[in-house]
Amino acid sequence: MAETVSPSELLDRVRAIAPDPIALEALWDGDSYGWFIDLRVVVRVDSGYESRSLHVFKAGGDIRIFRGQ
């Protein structure tokens, strides 16, 4: 079962990231275990930009799509 996280917990995680995030990414993808959304923040670093994972939302397998769920 995937970890549940509230919006306020996500905001707390964003606020704890240093340096300050400059963008938010939501990457949707799937694999043989199902679909997921990887929520990431982008920060500026000396070499340019870096993307860091904030939370991965994943629940159920890909068969749910064929069941209309």
mmCIF file of the N, C-alpha and C atoms, coordinates in Angstrom:
data_MODEL
# 
_entry.id   MODEL 
# 
loop_
_atom_site.group_PDB 
_atom_site.id 
_atom_site.type_symbol 
_atom_site.label_atom_id 
_atom_site.label_alt_id 
_atom_site.label_comp_id 
_atom_site.label_asym_id 
_atom_site.label_entity_id 
_atom_site.label_seq_id 
_atom_site.pdbx_PDB_ins_code 
_atom_site.Cartn_x 
_atom_site.Cartn_y 
_atom_site.Cartn_z 
_atom_site.occupancy 
_atom_site.B_iso_or_equiv 
_atom_site.pdbx_formal_charge 
_atom_site.auth_seq_id 
_atom_site.auth_comp_id 
_atom_site.auth_asym_id 
_atom_site.auth_atom_id 
_atom_site.pdbx_PDB_model_num 
ATOM 1   N N  . MET A 1 1  ? 0.838   -1.184 0.000   1.00 0.00 ? 1  MET A N  1 
ATOM 2   C CA . MET A 1 1  ? 0.000   0.000  0.000   1.00 0.00 ? 1  MET A CA 1 
ATOM 3   C C  . MET A 1 1  ? 0.880   1.243  0.000   1.00 0.00 ? 1  MET A C  1 
ATOM 4   N N  . ALA A 1 2  ? 0.528   2.206  -0.788  1.00 0.00 ? 2  ALA A N  1 
ATOM 5   C CA . ALA A 1 2  ? 1.306   3.434  -0.893  1.00 0.00 ? 2  ALA A CA 1 
ATOM 6   C C  . ALA A 1 2  ? 1.107   4.316  0.333   1.00 0.00 ? 2  ALA A C  1 
ATOM 7   N N  . GLU A 1 3  ? 2.157   5.027  0.676   1.00 0.00 ? 3  GLU A N  1 
ATOM 8   C CA . GLU A 1 3  ? 2.092   5.978  1.788   1.00 0.00 ? 3  GLU A CA 1 
ATOM 9   C C  . GLU A 1 3  ? 1.144   7.111  1.414   1.00 0.00 ? 3  GLU A C  1 
ATOM 10  N N  . THR A 1 4  ? 0.257   7.476  2.330   1.00 0.00 ? 4  THR A N  1 
ATOM 11  C CA . THR A 1 4  ? -0.600  8.629  2.088   1.00 0.00 ? 4  THR A CA 1 
ATOM 12  C C  . THR A 1 4  ? 0.072   9.865  2.667   1.00 0.00 ? 4  THR A C  1 
ATOM 13  N N  . VAL A 1 5  ? -0.153  10.984 2.022   1.00 0.00 ? 5  VAL A N  1 
ATOM 14  C CA . VAL A 1 5  ? 0.453   12.234 2.456   1.00 0.00 ? 5  VAL A CA 1 
ATOM 15  C C  . VAL A 1 5  ? -0.556  13.355 2.228   1.00 0.00 ? 5  VAL A C  1 
ATOM 16  N N  . SER A 1 6  ? -0.686  14.230 3.205   1.00 0.00 ? 6  SER A N  1 
ATOM 17  C CA . SER A 1 6  ? -1.634  15.332 3.099   1.00 0.00 ? 6  SER A CA 1 
ATOM 18  C C  . SER A 1 6  ? -0.991  16.510 2.371   1.00 0.00 ? 6  SER A C  1 
ATOM 19  N N  . PRO A 1 7  ? -1.806  17.419 1.838   1.00 0.00 ? 7  PRO A N  1 
ATOM 20  C CA . PRO A 1 7  ? -1.243  18.614 1.198   1.00 0.00 ? 7  PRO A CA 1 
ATOM 21  C C  . PRO A 1 7  ? -0.342  19.417 2.142   1.00 0.00 ? 7  PRO A C  1 
ATOM 22  N N  . SER A 1 8  ? -0.707  19.516 3.417   1.00 0.00 ? 8  SER A N  1 
ATOM 23  C CA . SER A 1 8  ? 0.134   20.279 4.350   1.00 0.00 ? 8  SER A CA 1 
ATOM 24  C C  . SER A 1 8  ? 1.479   19.578 4.582   1.00 0.00 ? 8  SER A C  1 
ATOM 25  N N  . GLU A 1 9  ? 1.487   18.241 4.569   1.00 0.00 ? 9  GLU A N  1 
ATOM 26  C CA . GLU A 1 9  ? 2.754   17.515 4.698   1.00 0.00 ? 9  GLU A CA 1 
ATOM 27  C C  . GLU A 1 9  ? 3.648   17.750 3.480   1.00 0.00 ? 9  GLU A C  1 
ATOM 28  N N  . LEU A 1 10 ? 3.037   17.780 2.292   1.00 0.00 ? 10 LEU A N  1 
ATOM 29  C CA . LEU A 1 10 ? 3.806   18.055 1.086   1.00 0.00 ? 10 LEU A CA 1 
ATOM 30  C C  . LEU A 1 10 ? 4.404   19.461 1.138   1.00 0.00 ? 10 LEU A C  1 
ATOM 31  N N  . LEU A 1 11 ? 3.611   20.442 1.587   1.00 0.00 ? 11 LEU A N  1 
ATOM 32  C CA . LEU A 1 11 ? 4.128   21.810 1.704   1.00 0.00 ? 11 LEU A CA 1 
ATOM 33  C C  . LEU A 1 11 ? 5.272   21.883 2.701   1.00 0.00 ? 11 LEU A C  1 
ATOM 34  N N  . ASP A 1 12 ? 5.159   21.155 3.802   1.00 0.00 ? 12 ASP A N  1 
ATOM 35  C CA . ASP A 1 12 ? 6.252   21.117 4.779   1.00 0.00 ? 12 ASP A CA 1 
ATOM 36  C C  . ASP A 1 12 ? 7.524   20.548 4.159   1.00 0.00 ? 12 ASP A C  1 
ATOM 37  N N  . ARG A 1 13 ? 7.374   19.515 3.332   1.00 0.00 ? 13 ARG A N  1 
ATOM 38  C CA . ARG A 1 13 ? 8.534   18.919 2.662   1.00 0.00 ? 13 ARG A CA 1 
ATOM 39  C C  . ARG A 1 13 ? 9.171   19.914 1.693   1.00 0.00 ? 13 ARG A C  1 
ATOM 40  N N  . VAL A 1 14 ? 8.327   20.652 0.953   1.00 0.00 ? 14 VAL A N  1 
ATOM 41  C CA . VAL A 1 14 ? 8.846   21.650 0.013   1.00 0.00 ? 14 VAL A CA 1 
ATOM 42  C C  . VAL A 1 14 ? 9.601   22.735 0.765   1.00 0.00 ? 14 VAL A C  1 
ATOM 43  N N  . ARG A 1 15 ? 9.033   23.211 1.861   1.00 0.00 ? 15 ARG A N  1 
ATOM 44  C CA . ARG A 1 15 ? 9.673   24.279 2.647   1.00 0.00 ? 15 ARG A CA 1 
ATOM 45  C C  . ARG A 1 15 ? 11.004  23.838 3.249   1.00 0.00 ? 15 ARG A C  1 
ATOM 46  N N  . ALA A 1 16 ? 11.175  22.531 3.471   1.00 0.00 ? 16 ALA A N  1 
ATOM 47  C CA . ALA A 1 16 ? 12.407  22.017 4.081   1.00 0.00 ? 16 ALA A CA 1 
ATOM 48  C C  . ALA A 1 16 ? 13.547  21.840 3.081   1.00 0.00 ? 16 ALA A C  1 
ATOM 49  N N  . ILE A 1 17 ? 13.245  21.976 1.795   1.00 0.00 ? 17 ILE A N  1 
ATOM 50  C CA . ILE A 1 17 ? 14.256  21.763 0.763   1.00 0.00 ? 17 ILE A CA 1 
ATOM 51  C C  . ILE A 1 17 ? 15.125  23.006 0.610   1.00 0.00 ? 17 ILE A C  1 
ATOM 52  N N  . ALA A 1 18 ? 16.427  22.776 0.585   1.00 0.00 ? 18 ALA A N  1 
ATOM 53  C CA . ALA A 1 18 ? 17.368  23.866 0.337   1.00 0.00 ? 18 ALA A CA 1 
ATOM 54  C C  . ALA A 1 18 ? 18.257  23.459 -0.817  1.00 0.00 ? 18 ALA A C  1 
ATOM 55  N N  . PRO A 1 19 ? 18.561  24.344 -1.729  1.00 0.00 ? 19 PRO A N  1 
ATOM 56  C CA . PRO A 1 19 ? 18.062  25.715 -1.823  1.00 0.00 ? 19 PRO A CA 1 
ATOM 57  C C  . PRO A 1 19 ? 16.583  25.740 -2.181  1.00 0.00 ? 19 PRO A C  1 
ATOM 58  N N  . ASP A 1 20 ? 15.983  26.924 -2.100  1.00 0.00 ? 20 ASP A N  1 
ATOM 59  C CA . ASP A 1 20 ? 14.551  27.063 -2.362  1.00 0.00 ? 20 ASP A CA 1 
ATOM 60  C C  . ASP A 1 20 ? 14.168  26.524 -3.735  1.00 0.00 ? 20 ASP A C  1 
ATOM 61  N N  . PRO A 1 21 ? 13.110  25.719 -3.798  1.00 0.00 ? 21 PRO A N  1 
ATOM 62  C CA . PRO A 1 21 ? 12.635  25.204 -5.082  1.00 0.00 ? 21 PRO A CA 1 
ATOM 63  C C  . PRO A 1 21 ? 12.166  26.343 -5.993  1.00 0.00 ? 21 PRO A C  1 
ATOM 64  N N  . ILE A 1 22 ? 12.412  26.188 -7.290  1.00 0.00 ? 22 ILE A N  1 
ATOM 65  C CA . ILE A 1 22 ? 11.973  27.203 -8.245  1.00 0.00 ? 22 ILE A CA 1 
ATOM 66  C C  . ILE A 1 22 ? 10.867  26.691 -9.172  1.00 0.00 ? 22 ILE A C  1 
ATOM 67  N N  . ALA A 1 23 ? 10.626  25.375 -9.156  1.00 0.00 ? 23 ALA A N  1 
ATOM 68  C CA . ALA A 1 23 ? 9.574   24.796 -9.992  1.00 0.00 ? 23 ALA A CA 1 
ATOM 69  C C  . ALA A 1 23 ? 9.101   23.482 -9.380  1.00 0.00 ? 23 ALA A C  1 
ATOM 70  N N  . LEU A 1 24 ? 7.905   23.078 -9.794  1.00 0.00 ? 24 LEU A N  1 
ATOM 71  C CA . LEU A 1 24 ? 7.311   21.817 -9.359  1.00 0.00 ? 24 LEU A CA 1 
ATOM 72  C C  . LEU A 1 24 ? 7.026   21.004 -10.613 1.00 0.00 ? 24 LEU A C  1 
ATOM 73  N N  . GLU A 1 25 ? 7.413   19.729 -10.593 1.00 0.00 ? 25 GLU A N  1 
ATOM 74  C CA . GLU A 1 25 ? 7.172   18.826 -11.721 1.00 0.00 ? 25 GLU A CA 1 
ATOM 75  C C  . GLU A 1 25 ? 6.278   17.679 -11.265 1.00 0.00 ? 25 GLU A C  1 
ATOM 76  N N  . ALA A 1 26 ? 5.407   17.239 -12.132 1.00 0.00 ? 26 ALA A N  1 
ATOM 77  C CA . ALA A 1 26 ? 4.624   16.036 -11.883 1.00 0.00 ? 26 ALA A CA 1 
ATOM 78  C C  . ALA A 1 26 ? 4.834   15.125 -13.091 1.00 0.00 ? 26 ALA A C  1 
ATOM 79  N N  . LEU A 1 27 ? 5.571   14.052 -12.897 1.00 0.00 ? 27 LEU A N  1 
ATOM 80  C CA . LEU A 1 27 ? 5.898   13.118 -13.972 1.00 0.00 ? 27 LEU A CA 1 
ATOM 81  C C  . LEU A 1 27 ? 5.022   11.881 -13.853 1.00 0.00 ? 27 LEU A C  1 
ATOM 82  N N  . TRP A 1 28 ? 4.217   11.633 -14.871 1.00 0.00 ? 28 TRP A N  1 
ATOM 83  C CA . TRP A 1 28 ? 3.303   10.502 -14.873 1.00 0.00 ? 28 TRP A CA 1 
ATOM 84  C C  . TRP A 1 28 ? 3.924   9.401  -15.715 1.00 0.00 ? 28 TRP A C  1 
ATOM 85  N N  . ASP A 1 29 ? 3.914   8.185  -15.190 1.00 0.00 ? 29 ASP A N  1 
ATOM 86  C CA . ASP A 1 29 ? 4.519   7.076  -15.922 1.00 0.00 ? 29 ASP A CA 1 
ATOM 87  C C  . ASP A 1 29 ? 3.934   5.772  -15.406 1.00 0.00 ? 29 ASP A C  1 
ATOM 88  N N  . GLY A 1 30 ? 4.304   4.698  -16.027 1.00 0.00 ? 30 GLY A N  1 
ATOM 89  C CA . GLY A 1 30 ? 3.845   3.387  -15.609 1.00 0.00 ? 30 GLY A CA 1 
ATOM 90  C C  . GLY A 1 30 ? 4.908   2.349  -15.877 1.00 0.00 ? 30 GLY A C  1 
ATOM 91  N N  . ASP A 1 31 ? 4.757   1.245  -15.194 1.00 0.00 ? 31 ASP A N  1 
ATOM 92  C CA . ASP A 1 31 ? 5.656   0.124  -15.414 1.00 0.00 ? 31 ASP A CA 1 
ATOM 93  C C  . ASP A 1 31 ? 4.845   -1.155 -15.251 1.00 0.00 ? 31 ASP A C  1 
ATOM 94  N N  . SER A 1 32 ? 5.508   -2.282 -15.183 1.00 0.00 ? 32 SER A N  1 
ATOM 95  C CA . SER A 1 32 ? 4.780   -3.554 -15.094 1.00 0.00 ? 32 SER A CA 1 
ATOM 96  C C  . SER A 1 32 ? 4.038   -3.722 -13.772 1.00 0.00 ? 32 SER A C  1 
ATOM 97  N N  . TYR A 1 33 ? 4.273   -2.818 -12.823 1.00 0.00 ? 33 TYR A N  1 
ATOM 98  C CA . TYR A 1 33 ? 3.590   -2.880 -11.528 1.00 0.00 ? 33 TYR A CA 1 
ATOM 99  C C  . TYR A 1 33 ? 2.441   -1.889 -11.422 1.00 0.00 ? 33 TYR A C  1 
ATOM 100 N N  . GLY A 1 34 ? 2.264   -1.011 -12.409 1.00 0.00 ? 34 GLY A N  1 
ATOM 101 C CA . GLY A 1 34 ? 1.153   -0.070 -12.386 1.00 0.00 ? 34 GLY A CA 1 
ATOM 102 C C  . GLY A 1 34 ? 1.577   1.343  -12.746 1.00 0.00 ? 34 GLY A C  1 
ATOM 103 N N  . TRP A 1 35 ? 0.632   2.275  -12.557 1.00 0.00 ? 35 TRP A N  1 
ATOM 104 C CA . TRP A 1 35 ? 0.838   3.680  -12.890 1.00 0.00 ? 35 TRP A CA 1 
ATOM 105 C C  . TRP A 1 35 ? 1.239   4.457  -11.654 1.00 0.00 ? 35 TRP A C  1 
ATOM 106 N N  . PHE A 1 36 ? 1.985   5.540  -11.855 1.00 0.00 ? 36 PHE A N  1 
ATOM 107 C CA . PHE A 1 36 ? 2.386   6.367  -10.723 1.00 0.00 ? 36 PHE A CA 1 
ATOM 108 C C  . PHE A 1 36 ? 2.647   7.805  -11.171 1.00 0.00 ? 36 PHE A C  1 
ATOM 109 N N  . ILE A 1 37 ? 2.636   8.715  -10.215 1.00 0.00 ? 37 ILE A N  1 
ATOM 110 C CA . ILE A 1 37 ? 3.004   10.109 -10.437 1.00 0.00 ? 37 ILE A CA 1 
ATOM 111 C C  . ILE A 1 37 ? 4.161   10.418 -9.497  1.00 0.00 ? 37 ILE A C  1 
ATOM 112 N N  . ASP A 1 38 ? 5.252   10.886 -10.068 1.00 0.00 ? 38 ASP A N  1 
ATOM 113 C CA . ASP A 1 38 ? 6.433   11.270 -9.300  1.00 0.00 ? 38 ASP A CA 1 
ATOM 114 C C  . ASP A 1 38 ? 6.409   12.794 -9.186  1.00 0.00 ? 38 ASP A C  1 
ATOM 115 N N  . LEU A 1 39 ? 6.090   13.297 -8.004  1.00 0.00 ? 39 LEU A N  1 
ATOM 116 C CA . LEU A 1 39 ? 6.064   14.734 -7.757  1.00 0.00 ? 39 LEU A CA 1 
ATOM 117 C C  . LEU A 1 39 ? 7.473   15.175 -7.373  1.00 0.00 ? 39 LEU A C  1 
ATOM 118 N N  . ARG A 1 40 ? 8.024   16.138 -8.127  1.00 0.00 ? 40 ARG A N  1 
ATOM 119 C CA . ARG A 1 40 ? 9.414   16.549 -7.957  1.00 0.00 ? 40 ARG A CA 1 
ATOM 120 C C  . ARG A 1 40 ? 9.504   18.065 -7.839  1.00 0.00 ? 40 ARG A C  1 
ATOM 121 N N  . VAL A 1 41 ? 10.581  18.538 -7.230  1.00 0.00 ? 41 VAL A N  1 
ATOM 122 C CA . VAL A 1 41 ? 10.878  19.965 -7.189  1.00 0.00 ? 41 VAL A CA 1 
ATOM 123 C C  . VAL A 1 41 ? 12.191  20.205 -7.931  1.00 0.00 ? 41 VAL A C  1 
ATOM 124 N N  . VAL A 1 42 ? 12.300  21.368 -8.531  1.00 0.00 ? 42 VAL A N  1 
ATOM 125 C CA . VAL A 1 42 ? 13.512  21.754 -9.238  1.00 0.00 ? 42 VAL A CA 1 
ATOM 126 C C  . VAL A 1 42 ? 14.187  22.845 -8.429  1.00 0.00 ? 42 VAL A C  1 
ATOM 127 N N  . VAL A 1 43 ? 15.492  22.692 -8.216  1.00 0.00 ? 43 VAL A N  1 
ATOM 128 C CA . VAL A 1 43 ? 16.278  23.695 -7.495  1.00 0.00 ? 43 VAL A CA 1 
ATOM 129 C C  . VAL A 1 43 ? 17.456  24.117 -8.375  1.00 0.00 ? 43 VAL A C  1 
ATOM 130 N N  . ARG A 1 44 ? 17.920  25.342 -8.132  1.00 0.00 ? 44 ARG A N  1 
ATOM 131 C CA . ARG A 1 44 ? 19.098  25.832 -8.846  1.00 0.00 ? 44 ARG A CA 1 
ATOM 132 C C  . ARG A 1 44 ? 20.334  25.407 -8.062  1.00 0.00 ? 44 ARG A C  1 
ATOM 133 N N  . VAL A 1 45 ? 21.300  24.813 -8.767  1.00 0.00 ? 45 VAL A N  1 
ATOM 134 C CA . VAL A 1 45 ? 22.579  24.413 -8.172  1.00 0.00 ? 45 VAL A CA 1 
ATOM 135 C C  . VAL A 1 45 ? 23.701  25.052 -8.985  1.00 0.00 ? 45 VAL A C  1 
ATOM 136 N N  . ASP A 1 46 ? 24.921  24.940 -8.499  1.00 0.00 ? 46 ASP A N  1 
ATOM 137 C CA . ASP A 1 46 ? 26.069  25.568 -9.178  1.00 0.00 ? 46 ASP A CA 1 
ATOM 138 C C  . ASP A 1 46 ? 26.183  25.162 -10.650 1.00 0.00 ? 46 ASP A C  1 
ATOM 139 N N  . SER A 1 47 ? 25.871  23.917 -10.947 1.00 0.00 ? 47 SER A N  1 
ATOM 140 C CA . SER A 1 47 ? 26.022  23.418 -12.321 1.00 0.00 ? 47 SER A CA 1 
ATOM 141 C C  . SER A 1 47 ? 24.781  23.650 -13.188 1.00 0.00 ? 47 SER A C  1 
ATOM 142 N N  . GLY A 1 48 ? 23.728  24.269 -12.645 1.00 0.00 ? 48 GLY A N  1 
ATOM 143 C CA . GLY A 1 48 ? 22.508  24.521 -13.414 1.00 0.00 ? 48 GLY A CA 1 
ATOM 144 C C  . GLY A 1 48 ? 21.270  24.264 -12.574 1.00 0.00 ? 48 GLY A C  1 
ATOM 145 N N  . TYR A 1 49 ? 20.541  23.205 -12.931 1.00 0.00 ? 49 TYR A N  1 
ATOM 146 C CA . TYR A 1 49 ? 19.314  22.859 -12.225 1.00 0.00 ? 49 TYR A CA 1 
ATOM 147 C C  . TYR A 1 49 ? 19.329  21.387 -11.857 1.00 0.00 ? 49 TYR A C  1 
ATOM 148 N N  . GLU A 1 50 ? 18.628  21.061 -10.789 1.00 0.00 ? 50 GLU A N  1 
ATOM 149 C CA . GLU A 1 50 ? 18.557  19.679 -10.321 1.00 0.00 ? 50 GLU A CA 1 
ATOM 150 C C  . GLU A 1 50 ? 17.112  19.384 -9.934  1.00 0.00 ? 50 GLU A C  1 
ATOM 151 N N  . SER A 1 51 ? 16.627  18.220 -10.302 1.00 0.00 ? 51 SER A N  1 
ATOM 152 C CA . SER A 1 51 ? 15.277  17.784 -9.965  1.00 0.00 ? 51 SER A CA 1 
ATOM 153 C C  . SER A 1 51 ? 15.352  16.782 -8.817  1.00 0.00 ? 51 SER A C  1 
ATOM 154 N N  . ARG A 1 52 ? 14.551  17.017 -7.790  1.00 0.00 ? 52 ARG A N  1 
ATOM 155 C CA . ARG A 1 52 ? 14.563  16.132 -6.609  1.00 0.00 ? 52 ARG A CA 1 
ATOM 156 C C  . ARG A 1 52 ? 13.156  15.602 -6.341  1.00 0.00 ? 52 ARG A C  1 
ATOM 157 N N  . SER A 1 53 ? 13.075  14.307 -6.075  1.00 0.00 ? 53 SER A N  1 
ATOM 158 C CA . SER A 1 53 ? 11.780  13.682 -5.809  1.00 0.00 ? 53 SER A CA 1 
ATOM 159 C C  . SER A 1 53 ? 11.211  14.148 -4.475  1.00 0.00 ? 53 SER A C  1 
ATOM 160 N N  . LEU A 1 54 ? 9.939   14.512 -4.498  1.00 0.00 ? 54 LEU A N  1 
ATOM 161 C CA . LEU A 1 54 ? 9.238   14.950 -3.303  1.00 0.00 ? 54 LEU A CA 1 
ATOM 162 C C  . LEU A 1 54 ? 8.358   13.823 -2.759  1.00 0.00 ? 54 LEU A C  1 
ATOM 163 N N  . HIS A 1 55 ? 7.626   13.168 -3.652  1.00 0.00 ? 55 HIS A N  1 
ATOM 164 C CA . HIS A 1 55 ? 6.755   12.063 -3.252  1.00 0.00 ? 55 HIS A CA 1 
ATOM 165 C C  . HIS A 1 55 ? 6.316   11.306 -4.506  1.00 0.00 ? 55 HIS A C  1 
ATOM 166 N N  . VAL A 1 56 ? 6.158   10.008 -4.387  1.00 0.00 ? 56 VAL A N  1 
ATOM 167 C CA . VAL A 1 56 ? 5.634   9.191  -5.484  1.00 0.00 ? 56 VAL A CA 1 
ATOM 168 C C  . VAL A 1 56 ? 4.246   8.707  -5.081  1.00 0.00 ? 56 VAL A C  1 
ATOM 169 N N  . PHE A 1 57 ? 3.268   9.075  -5.894  1.00 0.00 ? 57 PHE A N  1 
ATOM 170 C CA . PHE A 1 57 ? 1.896   8.630  -5.676  1.00 0.00 ? 57 PHE A CA 1 
ATOM 171 C C  . PHE A 1 57 ? 1.674   7.386  -6.518  1.00 0.00 ? 57 PHE A C  1 
ATOM 172 N N  . LYS A 1 58 ? 1.312   6.291  -5.853  1.00 0.00 ? 58 LYS A N  1 
ATOM 173 C CA . LYS A 1 58 ? 1.097   5.029  -6.561  1.00 0.00 ? 58 LYS A CA 1 
ATOM 174 C C  . LYS A 1 58 ? 0.051   4.236  -5.794  1.00 0.00 ? 58 LYS A C  1 
ATOM 175 N N  . ALA A 1 59 ? -0.943  3.774  -6.514  1.00 0.00 ? 59 ALA A N  1 
ATOM 176 C CA . ALA A 1 59 ? -1.973  2.959  -5.875  1.00 0.00 ? 59 ALA A CA 1 
ATOM 177 C C  . ALA A 1 59 ? -2.566  2.020  -6.906  1.00 0.00 ? 59 ALA A C  1 
ATOM 178 N N  . GLY A 1 60 ? -2.502  0.751  -6.648  1.00 0.00 ? 60 GLY A N  1 
ATOM 179 C CA . GLY A 1 60 ? -3.111  -0.237 -7.529  1.00 0.00 ? 60 GLY A CA 1 
ATOM 180 C C  . GLY A 1 60 ? -2.269  -0.538 -8.754  1.00 0.00 ? 60 GLY A C  1 
ATOM 181 N N  . GLY A 1 61 ? -2.654  -1.572 -9.441  1.00 0.00 ? 61 GLY A N  1 
ATOM 182 C CA . GLY A 1 61 ? -1.957  -1.981 -10.653 1.00 0.00 ? 61 GLY A CA 1 
ATOM 183 C C  . GLY A 1 61 ? -2.631  -1.426 -11.885 1.00 0.00 ? 61 GLY A C  1 
ATOM 184 N N  . ASP A 1 62 ? -2.008  -1.629 -13.025 1.00 0.00 ? 62 ASP A N  1 
ATOM 185 C CA . ASP A 1 62 ? -2.530  -1.070 -14.262 1.00 0.00 ? 62 ASP A CA 1 
ATOM 186 C C  . ASP A 1 62 ? -3.818  -1.733 -14.735 1.00 0.00 ? 62 ASP A C  1 
ATOM 187 N N  . ILE A 1 63 ? -4.175  -2.867 -14.200 1.00 0.00 ? 63 ILE A N  1 
ATOM 188 C CA . ILE A 1 63 ? -5.416  -3.536 -14.589 1.00 0.00 ? 63 ILE A CA 1 
ATOM 189 C C  . ILE A 1 63 ? -6.638  -2.698 -14.229 1.00 0.00 ? 63 ILE A C  1 
ATOM 190 N N  . ARG A 1 64 ? -6.496  -1.757 -13.277 1.00 0.00 ? 64 ARG A N  1 
ATOM 191 C CA . ARG A 1 64 ? -7.622  -0.905 -12.877 1.00 0.00 ? 64 ARG A CA 1 
ATOM 192 C C  . ARG A 1 64 ? -8.144  -0.082 -14.049 1.00 0.00 ? 64 ARG A C  1 
ATOM 193 N N  . ILE A 1 65 ? -7.275  0.275  -14.976 1.00 0.00 ? 65 ILE A N  1 
ATOM 194 C CA . ILE A 1 65 ? -7.693  1.062  -16.137 1.00 0.00 ? 65 ILE A CA 1 
ATOM 195 C C  . ILE A 1 65 ? -8.726  0.280  -16.936 1.00 0.00 ? 65 ILE A C  1 
ATOM 196 N N  . PHE A 1 66 ? -8.513  -1.020 -17.098 1.00 0.00 ? 66 PHE A N  1 
ATOM 197 C CA . PHE A 1 66 ? -9.413  -1.837 -17.890 1.00 0.00 ? 66 PHE A CA 1 
ATOM 198 C C  . PHE A 1 66 ? -10.721 -2.131 -17.154 1.00 0.00 ? 66 PHE A C  1 
ATOM 199 N N  . ARG A 1 67 ? -10.712 -1.903 -15.852 1.00 0.00 ? 67 ARG A N  1 
ATOM 200 C CA . ARG A 1 67 ? -11.933 -2.088 -15.057 1.00 0.00 ? 67 ARG A CA 1 
ATOM 201 C C  . ARG A 1 67 ? -12.678 -0.778 -14.859 1.00 0.00 ? 67 ARG A C  1 
ATOM 202 N N  . GLY A 1 68 ? -12.187 0.314  -15.429 1.00 0.00 ? 68 GLY A N  1 
ATOM 203 C CA . GLY A 1 68 ? -12.848 1.609  -15.313 1.00 0.00 ? 68 GLY A CA 1 
ATOM 204 C C  . GLY A 1 68 ? -12.654 2.282  -13.968 1.00 0.00 ? 68 GLY A C  1 
ATOM 205 N N  . GLN A 1 69 ? -11.623 1.919  -13.223 1.00 0.00 ? 69 GLN A N  1 
ATOM 206 C CA . GLN A 1 69 ? -11.378 2.502  -11.903 1.00 0.00 ? 69 GLN A CA 1 
ATOM 207 C C  . GLN A 1 69 ? -10.412 3.657  -11.992 1.00 0.00 ? 69 GLN A C  1 
# 
